[in-house]
Amino acid sequence: MTAAIVVRSCDAIEEFHACVQLQREIWGEDELEVEPATLFVVAAHTGGQVLGAFAGNQLVGYTLALAGVRHGVAYLHSHMTGVLATYRDRGVGRQLKLYQRDEALGRGIRLIEWTFDPLETRNAHFNLNRLGAIARQYLPNLYGLTTSPLHRGMPTDRLVAEWLLDSPRVVAAVATGNIEPALDAAHVTLPADLEARKQGPSGRLDEIQAQAREEFSEWFAKGYAAVGLKREGAGSAYVLAPWSDF
């Protein structure tokens, strides 16, 4: 299904504008909240990444990452990764992330971070189980309230994924395609009706978000990290373990 998809770096202004158009289609945000093509230009010219997934000449997915430095060490903050709806569930997102990892390691960069909504369990499974990232920071309402229908008018609470690119955990995830989380660690459980609640008024999710915020914050303060997502009954649960183990 993905044989015709080619992932490569973007460097032409026309490709940056194509990324912006794809952003509009994926997130559906108000025009004032769309990241402009100039940001893609800056990222591409200052040590960041603009990576495109192409089906022939058509851009069907992209990743935008910005260069950062923490404690004197360079890393990348992967600000956006999006795939056109008709190309999802074909492995395009994984192709983008693996290319991103290879490109970063080729420059001696060993850490990539990004944020994700803790209530989006498919993203959590992808980030933690499939890619081998961990999360040990919970940031309440990081981006404020936005116009994107994907955010449902709710506070944009986010977990920070830390992708330690050459760690044994990530190497194993890349090689096998999946890491099974331990069953005897700490948990943050999400209810079985989570997806059903997403189809209704945003108020139906407020209680779940508030509970998750409290539990993640408590475990992270104790030195734990989210290291996987597993099914628990009809619902799902984050698996947490002491982050010093990673």
C-alpha positions as CSV (number, residue, x, y, z in Angstrom):
1,M,0.0,0.0,0.0
2,T,2.9,2.4,0.6
3,A,5.2,1.2,-2.2
4,A,4.5,4.4,-4.2
5,I,5.1,6.8,-1.2
6,V,8.4,8.6,-1.2
7,V,9.5,10.6,1.8
8,R,12.1,13.3,1.3
9,S,13.2,16.7,2.5
10,C,11.3,19.7,1.1
11,D,13.3,22.8,0.0
12,A,11.2,24.7,-2.6
13,I,8.8,27.5,-1.7
14,E,6.1,25.7,-3.7
15,E,6.5,22.6,-1.5
16,F,6.2,24.8,1.6
17,H,3.0,26.3,0.3
18,A,1.7,22.7,-0.4
19,C,2.4,21.9,3.3
20,V,0.4,24.9,4.4
21,Q,-2.5,23.8,2.2
22,L,-2.4,20.3,3.6
23,Q,-2.4,21.7,7.1
24,R,-5.6,23.6,6.3
25,E,-7.2,20.3,5.1
26,I,-6.1,18.2,8.1
27,W,-6.7,20.6,11.0
28,G,-9.4,22.8,9.6
29,E,-8.3,25.8,11.7
30,D,-9.1,29.4,11.3
31,E,-6.8,31.1,8.8
32,L,-5.2,33.2,11.6
33,E,-4.0,30.0,13.3
34,V,-2.5,28.3,10.3
35,E,1.3,28.1,10.4
36,P,2.5,30.2,7.4
37,A,4.8,29.1,4.7
38,T,7.5,31.4,6.1
39,L,7.8,29.2,9.2
40,F,8.5,26.2,6.9
41,V,11.2,28.3,5.2
42,V,12.8,29.3,8.4
43,A,12.7,25.7,9.8
44,A,14.4,24.4,6.6
45,H,17.1,27.0,6.7
46,T,18.0,26.9,10.5
47,G,18.6,23.3,11.2
48,G,15.0,22.1,11.5
49,Q,13.2,19.7,9.1
50,V,10.5,20.0,6.5
51,L,9.8,16.5,5.3
52,G,7.2,15.5,2.7
53,A,5.5,12.2,1.8
54,F,4.7,12.2,-1.9
55,A,2.5,9.9,-4.0
56,G,3.9,10.8,-7.4
57,N,3.8,14.6,-7.4
58,Q,1.1,14.9,-4.8
59,L,2.1,15.8,-1.2
60,V,0.0,13.5,1.0
61,G,1.8,14.1,4.4
62,Y,4.5,16.2,6.0
63,T,6.5,16.8,9.1
64,L,7.6,20.2,10.4
65,A,10.3,20.2,13.1
66,L,12.2,23.2,14.6
67,A,15.7,23.2,15.9
68,G,16.2,23.6,19.7
69,V,19.0,23.5,22.3
70,R,18.6,22.3,25.9
71,H,21.5,22.3,28.3
72,G,23.9,22.9,25.5
73,V,22.6,19.9,23.5
74,A,20.8,20.2,20.1
75,Y,17.5,18.4,19.6
76,L,14.4,18.8,17.4
77,H,10.9,19.7,18.3
78,S,8.6,18.1,15.9
79,H,5.8,20.7,15.8
80,M,3.5,19.1,13.2
81,T,3.0,15.7,11.5
82,G,-0.1,15.3,9.3
83,V,-1.3,12.9,6.7
84,L,-4.1,13.4,4.2
85,A,-7.3,11.5,5.3
86,T,-7.3,9.3,2.2
87,Y,-3.8,8.1,3.0
88,R,-4.1,7.3,6.7
89,D,-3.7,3.8,8.0
90,R,-1.2,3.0,5.2
91,G,2.0,3.5,7.3
92,V,2.7,7.0,5.8
93,G,3.0,8.5,9.3
94,R,5.5,5.8,10.3
95,Q,7.5,6.4,7.1
96,L,7.7,10.1,7.9
97,K,8.9,9.5,11.5
98,L,11.5,6.9,10.5
99,Y,12.9,9.2,7.8
100,Q,12.9,12.0,10.4
101,R,14.9,9.8,12.8
102,D,17.4,8.8,10.2
103,E,17.9,12.4,9.1
104,A,18.4,13.5,12.6
105,L,20.9,10.8,13.6
106,G,22.8,11.6,10.4
107,R,23.5,15.0,11.9
108,G,24.3,13.7,15.4
109,I,20.9,14.7,16.9
110,R,19.8,12.0,19.4
111,L,16.5,13.5,20.7
112,I,13.2,14.5,19.0
113,E,10.3,15.7,21.0
114,W,6.7,16.5,20.1
115,T,3.3,16.9,21.9
116,F,0.1,14.9,21.7
117,D,-3.3,14.9,23.2
118,P,-3.5,12.2,26.0
119,L,-7.1,11.5,25.1
120,E,-6.2,10.4,21.5
121,T,-5.3,6.8,22.2
122,R,-4.4,6.0,18.6
123,N,-1.7,8.6,18.7
124,A,-0.6,7.4,22.1
125,H,-0.2,3.8,20.8
126,F,1.7,5.0,17.8
127,N,4.0,7.2,19.8
128,L,4.7,4.9,22.8
129,N,4.2,1.4,21.5
130,R,5.1,1.7,17.8
131,L,7.9,4.3,18.0
132,G,9.2,3.7,21.5
133,A,8.9,7.2,22.8
134,I,8.2,8.0,26.5
135,A,6.3,10.9,28.1
136,R,7.1,12.4,31.5
137,Q,5.7,15.9,31.1
138,Y,2.0,17.0,31.2
139,L,1.4,20.5,29.9
140,P,-2.1,21.9,30.6
141,N,-3.8,24.0,27.8
142,L,-0.4,24.3,26.0
143,Y,-1.7,26.0,22.9
144,G,-4.8,27.7,24.5
145,L,-8.2,27.3,22.9
146,T,-8.1,27.0,19.1
147,T,-10.6,27.1,16.3
148,S,-9.7,23.6,15.1
149,P,-12.7,21.2,15.2
150,L,-10.2,18.5,16.2
151,H,-9.7,20.3,19.6
152,R,-13.5,20.4,20.3
153,G,-13.2,23.8,22.0
154,M,-11.4,22.1,24.9
155,P,-8.2,23.1,26.7
156,T,-5.2,21.8,24.7
157,D,-3.7,19.6,27.3
158,R,-0.6,17.8,26.0
159,L,1.8,15.1,26.9
160,V,5.4,15.6,25.6
161,A,6.8,12.6,23.7
162,E,10.5,12.1,24.1
163,W,12.0,10.0,21.3
164,L,15.5,9.0,22.4
165,L,16.6,8.0,18.9
166,D,19.4,5.6,19.6
167,S,18.2,4.2,22.9
168,P,17.7,0.4,23.1
169,R,14.0,0.9,23.5
170,V,13.7,2.9,20.3
171,V,16.0,0.7,18.4
172,A,13.8,-2.3,19.4
173,A,10.6,-0.5,18.4
174,V,12.0,0.5,15.0
175,A,13.1,-3.1,14.4
176,T,10.0,-4.9,15.5
177,G,7.3,-2.3,14.9
178,N,5.9,-2.6,18.4
179,I,6.8,-2.7,22.1
180,E,4.4,-4.4,24.4
181,P,4.1,-2.5,27.6
182,A,4.6,-4.2,31.0
183,L,1.5,-5.4,32.8
184,D,2.6,-4.8,36.3
185,A,3.5,-1.1,36.3
186,A,1.4,1.9,37.3
187,H,-1.6,2.9,35.2
188,V,-3.7,5.9,34.1
189,T,-6.9,4.4,32.9
190,L,-9.3,5.9,30.3
191,P,-12.9,4.9,30.2
192,A,-14.5,2.5,27.8
193,D,-16.9,5.1,26.4
194,L,-14.1,7.6,25.6
195,E,-14.6,7.5,21.8
196,A,-18.4,7.8,22.2
197,R,-18.0,10.8,24.4
198,K,-15.9,12.5,21.7
199,Q,-19.0,12.4,19.4
200,G,-21.0,14.5,21.8
201,P,-20.7,17.9,23.5
202,S,-17.2,18.7,24.7
203,G,-18.5,18.9,28.3
204,R,-18.7,15.1,28.2
205,L,-14.9,15.0,28.0
206,D,-14.1,17.6,30.6
207,E,-14.2,15.2,33.6
208,I,-12.0,12.7,31.8
209,Q,-9.5,15.3,30.8
210,A,-9.4,16.7,34.4
211,Q,-8.9,13.3,35.9
212,A,-6.1,12.4,33.4
213,R,-4.4,15.7,34.1
214,E,-4.4,15.0,37.9
215,E,-3.2,11.4,37.6
216,F,-0.4,12.1,35.1
217,S,0.8,15.1,37.1
218,E,1.0,13.0,40.3
219,W,2.9,10.1,38.7
220,F,5.3,12.4,36.8
221,A,6.1,14.2,40.1
222,K,7.1,10.8,41.5
223,G,9.6,10.2,38.7
224,Y,7.4,8.0,36.5
225,A,7.1,8.2,32.7
226,A,4.3,6.9,30.4
227,V,5.9,4.1,28.4
228,G,3.0,2.4,26.7
229,L,-0.7,2.0,26.1
230,K,-2.6,-1.2,26.6
231,R,-6.2,-2.4,26.4
232,E,-7.9,-2.7,29.8
233,G,-11.3,-4.3,29.6
234,A,-13.3,-2.3,27.1
235,G,-11.2,0.8,27.7
236,S,-7.4,1.5,27.6
237,A,-4.7,2.5,30.1
238,Y,-1.4,4.2,29.9
239,V,1.4,2.2,31.5
240,L,3.9,4.1,33.6
241,A,7.3,3.1,35.0
242,P,10.2,4.9,36.7
243,W,11.7,7.1,34.0
244,S,15.2,6.4,35.3
245,D,14.8,2.9,33.8
246,F,14.9,4.5,30.3
